[in-house]
Amino acid sequence: MDRSITSERQPFSLKTTNKDERWCVENVKESYFFIGSYDWDGSHLYIDKETEKVHFCSPDDATPLYTWDSLEDMLISELTRLYTLFTEDGRQIDKSKSTLPI
């Protein structure tokens, strides 16, 4: 990977989502810590620090659409699932197919 402006992948800034943009999402609680998003539609992933569960939500509402019991469960589940959507060199097999977990 490189950090050139033409690179498709960019680092995800935890500060941007957790400090600067978090209040643009409805139903956010102080205990939510945003850890990522999906390029497909801008949906978010966050950890509820009170329960340690990981939640998937829409781009504008933190109401969970899908929940994993832990960060480890989410990582294993998503890595396994996403692996089936891409070739070994990282190209998406079907660009019309959603990459979202639901």
N, C-alpha and C positions, 0 to 999 in steps of 0.2 A: 504494500500500500504506500501511497505517497500522499502528501498533504497539498498537492497542487489544486488550484481552483477547478480544474477539469476532472478531478477525481470524483467518481460517483459516490463513494463512501466518505463520510465525514465523521469526525468524532462527535459524540453526543454530549452536549454540555449539561451536566446535572444542575448547574447554577441557573441556566436559562429557564428550564422547566420548573424548578423548585422555588425560585425567588422572583424572577421577572414575569413569568407567564402563568403561574399556577392559578391565579385568580381569574383568568380568562375561561377556566373550566368550572362549570356549575357543580355544586354539591361536594366541594373539596373540604376535607377536614385537616386540621393541623397535623394529625398523625399520618397523613399520606406522604410518601416519599416517592416521587416519580423517578423511574429508572430507565425508561426507554419509550420508543414509539415505533409504529409500523408505517413504513413509507407508503403502503398501499392507500391509506386514507388519513394518516395522521393520528390514528388511535393511540392511546397511551397504555403503558404498563406502570403500575405503582405498587409499592409495598405499604400495607397498613401496619405501622409500627406497633399498634396495640395488639394485633392478632398475629402478626408476622406472615400473613397470607399475601399472595401476589394477585393483583386484579388487573384485568383487561377492561378498558372502557373506551367510549367514543371520544372523538377529539374535543368535544365541548361539554361533556357531562361525565363526572367521575363515578356515576352509578355503575357498579360492576356488571359487565356483560358475561364475563367468565372469570373463574377464580381457581387458583392453585393453592394447595395447602402450605407451600413453602417456596422459597427461591430455588432451591435444589430441584423440587418437582417441576417448576416452570421451566428451568433450563433444560432438564432432561427431555421433557415433553416437547418443547419447542424445537430443540436441536434435532430430535428424532423426526418430527413432523416436517420441518423446513428442509431437512436433508432430502426428502422425497420430491421437493419442488424445484430443485436445482441440479444441474449437471456437476460433474466432478470439478470442472474449471469455473464454477460459480455462475453459470448462465441459467436464467430462469427457463424452465422447460416450456411452460405455457404462460405467456405474459398476460393473457386474459383471465387467468385463474387467480383468485384472491389469495394473498399470503396471510390473511388474518386467521387467528385460531378458532374462529367460529364461522 
